[in-house]
Amino acid sequence: MVGVKRRSTIAVLAFLMLMGIAVYFRLWVIDYKMSSDESELLRRQFDIANREAMDESAEWRLKYDQEAGKAKKCLQELKLFQESSQKVQNASDITGKLAILKKENAILLEMVQRLQQELEEQKSKCNSQHIN
């Protein structure tokens, strides 16, 4: 009797162990399905977040490109303005230099006329001395 009771106890324990293992595997499978569903959900959420980040990055890149274009246009206009301003300044400098050169030319013409008169006087003196 003790042997039969012992065997039945071992059989019950073995059955309970098998049932425990079966329940454990069943819970593990349920958890695995939930984990795989969660990982699928996480992957989808990551993909969505990644697409949104790429879209936002593209928007910022577009804004940057637009602002860079505006800055380039402003820089070109500034250079054009500086060049035209430089030309006006050069023109006023040239006008001033021309006025100075005209004054110098007038002074030089007066000196040339005076020297020509002196030369004529000297020639007439020489001719009058030569005649005498």
C-alpha positions as semicolon CSV with decimal commas, in nm:
position;residue;x (nm);y (nm);z (nm)
1;M;0,000;0,000;0,000
2;V;0,274;0,234;0,081
3;G;0,427;0,155;-0,261
4;V;0,100;0,219;-0,439
5;K;0,043;0,537;-0,247
6;R;0,395;0,649;-0,320
7;R;0,355;0,576;-0,692
8;S;0,026;0,754;-0,705
9;T;0,180;1,050;-0,524
10;I;0,471;1,053;-0,771
11;A;0,228;1,018;-1,060
12;V;0,019;1,308;-0,925
13;L;0,333;1,517;-0,874
14;A;0,452;1,430;-1,226
15;F;0,107;1,517;-1,364
16;L;0,105;1,845;-1,170
17;M;0,455;1,922;-1,294
18;L;0,347;1,856;-1,654
19;M;0,040;2,071;-1,603
20;G;0,258;2,348;-1,450
21;I;0,495;2,327;-1,744
22;A;0,200;2,335;-1,985
23;V;0,053;2,640;-1,808
24;Y;0,396;2,805;-1,808
25;F;0,439;2,747;-2,183
26;R;0,086;2,871;-2,245
27;L;0,157;3,190;-2,048
28;W;0,489;3,226;-2,229
29;V;0,317;3,195;-2,569
30;I;0,056;3,453;-2,467
31;D;0,331;3,688;-2,344
32;Y;0,532;3,625;-2,663
33;K;0,229;3,714;-2,878
34;M;0,175;4,027;-2,674
35;S;0,544;4,110;-2,697
36;S;0,550;4,054;-3,073
37;D;0,232;4,262;-3,108
38;E;0,390;4,531;-2,894
39;S;0,711;4,519;-3,095
40;E;0,507;4,549;-3,415
41;L;0,322;4,843;-3,264
42;L;0,649;5,000;-3,149
43;R;0,799;4,950;-3,496
44;R;0,497;5,119;-3,656
45;Q;0,516;5,406;-3,410
46;F;0,888;5,440;-3,478
47;D;0,826;5,443;-3,853
48;I;0,558;5,710;-3,813
49;A;0,782;5,919;-3,587
50;N;1,071;5,875;-3,830
51;R;0,857;5,991;-4,125
52;E;0,734;6,291;-3,926
53;A;1,092;6,381;-3,833
54;M;1,201;6,354;-4,196
55;D;0,907;6,573;-4,305
56;E;0,993;6,831;-4,040
57;S;1,358;6,817;-4,144
58;A;1,255;6,874;-4,506
59;E;1,041;7,171;-4,401
60;W;1,330;7,326;-4,210
61;R;1,565;7,262;-4,503
62;L;1,316;7,435;-4,735
63;K;1,293;7,732;-4,496
64;Y;1,672;7,745;-4,477
65;D;1,703;7,736;-4,856
66;Q;1,445;8,016;-4,891
67;E;1,622;8,233;-4,634
68;A;1,960;8,161;-4,794
69;G;1,815;8,268;-5,130
70;K;1,682;8,591;-4,977
71;A;2,019;8,660;-4,814
72;K;2,200;8,596;-5,143
73;K;1,963;8,831;-5,327
74;C;2,013;9,103;-5,064
75;L;2,391;9,058;-5,086
76;Q;2,380;9,093;-5,465
77;E;2,168;9,408;-5,437
78;L;2,409;9,548;-5,177
79;K;2,708;9,481;-5,404
80;L;2,526;9,644;-5,695
81;F;2,445;9,947;-5,478
82;Q;2,806;9,969;-5,357
83;E;2,934;9,951;-5,716
84;S;2,696;10,224;-5,832
85;S;2,786;10,435;-5,527
86;Q;3,154;10,383;-5,606
87;K;3,093;10,495;-5,968
88;V;2,915;10,811;-5,848
89;Q;3,198;10,882;-5,607
90;N;3,453;10,816;-5,884
91;A;3,258;11,046;-6,115
92;S;3,259;11,325;-5,855
93;D;3,630;11,265;-5,798
94;I;3,690;11,278;-6,174
95;T;3,485;11,599;-6,199
96;G;3,691;11,754;-5,920
97;K;4,017;11,643;-6,083
98;L;3,898;11,781;-6,417
99;A;3,824;12,118;-6,258
100;I;4,172;12,121;-6,102
101;L;4,331;12,024;-6,435
102;K;4,137;12,300;-6,613
103;K;4,266;12,555;-6,362
104;E;4,621;12,426;-6,401
105;N;4,578;12,434;-6,779
106;A;4,458;12,796;-6,767
107;I;4,756;12,890;-6,550
108;L;4,993;12,711;-6,786
109;L;4,835;12,880;-7,090
110;E;4,886;13,219;-6,926
111;M;5,248;13,127;-6,854
112;V;5,295;13,014;-7,217
113;Q;5,148;13,342;-7,344
114;R;5,370;13,541;-7,111
115;L;5,674;13,342;-7,221
116;Q;5,579;13,394;-7,586
117;Q;5,549;13,768;-7,526
118;E;5,888;13,768;-7,354
119;L;6,030;13,571;-7,646
120;E;5,883;13,821;-7,891
121;E;6,026;14,106;-7,688
122;Q;6,365;13,937;-7,680
123;K;6,349;13,875;-8,056
124;S;6,257;14,237;-8,121
125;K;6,543;14,351;-7,894
126;C;6,782;14,123;-8,077
127;N;6,656;14,247;-8,415
128;S;6,681;14,611;-8,308
129;Q;7,034;14,557;-8,176
130;H;7,128;14,370;-8,489
131;I;7,001;14,649;-8,707
132;N;7,190;14,911;-8,511
